[in-house]
Amino acid sequence: MGRVLVYRVYGGTLERLDVDANTLDEATLKTGHGIYTVFRLYPGRRVLRLDQHFQRMRRSAELLNTHYQIDDGWLRNAVRRAVINGEELGITIPRVRITVPFDAPDSALIVLEPFTPPAPGVYENGVTVALAHVHRDLPRAKNSRFIEQRRQIEISQIQSFYEILLVGEHSELLEGTGSNFYAVLNGDLHTAEEGMLPGVTRGVLLEAAYGVVTIHNTPVCLDDLPRITEAMLTSSSRGVVPIVRIGDQVVGEGRPSPIYRMLHERYDALVERELELL
């Protein structure tokens, strides 16, 4: 068996499925597509803004004109039961993917993967990201079929990278394949508002940034890259990660800079205050 655990919940029954997979993506490709969300748990079986993940799943179903028959309380309880079972089987702090299948909207698939935090060097030294000119249909809908497109994008890259930024039709830098993107230009923080999927973690970062840096809900473009002094990405599993190179362009001085460090500290403090029991 692989390193992830896969559960199907229907009605009051939680069933562990015999799925041989080593990652969340592999499990999804083997069990079927649907509306989904991904988040991590923190020590003490705590979670960040789970209700917002549920709200985004419902919104995704509306955008895709698909049925969504799931009650939030029922789903939270199902995730709790799966996590407790996973703890008994050795996954003490999981990364969780919930999928409501397109062909069974009254059920859910819950996949648990051992959470492995990024290496400390990721936050201390920053990362390199690649660029891809890719059009995404209905980017605000969290549709697991994008996993297949993401894999093709990754295969197309010839250099090593930490993440891939999607470039829009007007050369704007919209988001990562699994993250939101931010750039500091003329001392202000820029992030796309349209043409991308607003992550739950994005909302936390923008709250942390409010009042300490000017925020523009407009993306930077490729022509802006030489003038960007800082850049970063966010995701639920990685938090806030500094970017020091975008394609062939070094960002600023090529190392994490003051605005990133301030936002990272404020983000961590806000997360710690808001964590709640699953």
PECORJO-V198055 format. One line per field, one symbol per residue. ss: DSSP state (2 for helix, 1 for strand, 0 for the rest). phi: phi as a letter, one per 40 degrees, with the letter a starting at -180 (. if undefined). A space follows every 50 residues. Layout:
# PECORJO-V198055
ss=???
phi=???
This chain:
# PECORJO-V198055
ss=00001111110011111000000222222220011111110100011002 22222222222220000000022222222222222222000001111111 10000011111111000002222220111111100000000010022222 22222000000011111000011111001111111001110000000002 22222222200000110000122222200111111000111111110011 0000000222222222222222220110
phi=.ccbbbbbbagbbbbcccbcabbccdccccbhcicaababbbdgfbabfc ccccccccccccccfbcabbcccccccccdccccccccchccbccbbbbc cccaccbabbbbbdcbcdcdccccbgbbbcbacbbbcfccccbcccdccc cccccccbbcacabccbccbgcccaccaabbabbbfgbcbacbbgabccc cdccccccccgbacbbcbccbdccdcbccaaabbaccbgbbcbbabgccc cfcgadbdcdcccccccdccdcccdbcc
